Amino acid sequence: MDVVLLFPGQGSQKPGMGKDLNDAFGAAREVFAAVDAALGESLSEVCFNGPTETLTQTHYAQPALLAHGAVVWALTREKLRPHVRAAAGHSLGEFTAHYAAGTFALADAARIVRRRGDLMHQAGVERPGAMAAILGDTSESIDVICARASADPEGGVVVPANYNSPGQIVISGEVSGVERAMELCKAAGAKRAMRLNVSGAFHSPLMDPARDGLREALASATMHRAGVPVYANVSTEPVCDPGTVRALLVEQLTAPVRWIESVQRLASDFPSATYVEMGPGSVLSGLVRKIAPNVTTMTCGTVAEVERVLAAVG
């Protein structure tokens, strides 16, 4: 049984995440305690009890998702590791994928993603922006529509941010640009164009102020060659080299998440693998089924799901 590990990004967090795992397994308690110690506060308390308004903040959501991914990896690693052929993560999830691949130690990974969340929030304060999900096909490509909105006197800078699945693309940029692009998308036949509840224009040029700080955080961390290739959001290429990883994770702040191409590449390289989503919910599993409907997916975020994955491996 070949396995590809998938780690979700911001938006998958929810109060109660990981609590059943923490209650059931000593290894889960150890991981949550280690992340709490690395951050100097009880992140686990926010994961387990919220409130939603706190957990949704970038400052908390990013390390919370890393911690949950690290917990389920700790609980399945012994049986899964011999079968893992590759890993990938959506935006923030790429950092968790690198933790699972051995690129980062847990404490370093937790501190880096906490710093990333802080930097992204601050960039959003300095250059306020917006994001919107465009659902359904359009008569013009989203790339072309964003270029038109950016050039429009009533618009502003806006770019494709997440190529999530066929018929689901997220755009990001200045508020005026996003609103103009939403209008153009609707006129081009989109089923829906809806603003997202986020604190900044992620994966757009407006995140440029965060680049230097993240580069410094990555440079200060000890990084190892990944034990399995991690398919990068920016390039869709499998990456193991620490220097390349650093460069791509910085570039990812302002570059789009090319999830459709990444999954297509993985499905081509590992067509018979089981794609296991390591974290709360099933967002990535749903996207994978739309992109590569012939591959097998599983979720691994609760006690029952951990047991199911371990049973599948045998």
Number of C-alpha atoms within 10 A of each C-alpha: 13 17 22 22 24 30 30 28 22 19 17 18 22 21 18 17 25 28 19 15 21 21 11 12 13 11 15 24 17 14 23 23 17 16 25 19 14 17 17 10 12 14 22 24 15 20 27 18 15 17 14 15 8 15 22 22 16 23 19 20 27 30 31 29 30 28 29 29 26 27 25 25 25 15 20 18 16 10 14 20 16 11 15 22 19 24 28 29 26 23 26 23 25 24 27 36 32 30 24 25 23 17 24 24 15 20 17 20 27 28 19 24 27 21 20 26 22 20 22 28 23 17 22 21 12 13 17 17 25 25 30 25 21 24 20 16 19 18 12 14 11 22 12 13 23 27 17 19 24 22 14 15 11 11 19 22 23 32 30 27 24 24 19 23 22 13 15 18 22 24 30 31 31 24 21 20 29 29 24 22 32 24 15 20 25 18 13 16 14 20 14 15 23 13 17 15 11 18 19 27 30 28 26 25 18 25 26 18 18 22 20 12 16 24 17 13 18 26 12 11 15 12 21 18 17 20 17 21 20 29 24 27 27 20 17 20 15 18 21 21 16 18 14 11 22 17 12 17 22 21 19 22 27 22 22 23 26 21 27 22 18 26 23 16 17 22 21 11 12 17 16 14 21 21 27 23 27 33 31 23 19 18 16 26 20 13 18 25 15 15 20 18 12 12 15 16 20 19 22 25 24 21 18 12 15 20 13 15 17 16 10 12 14 9
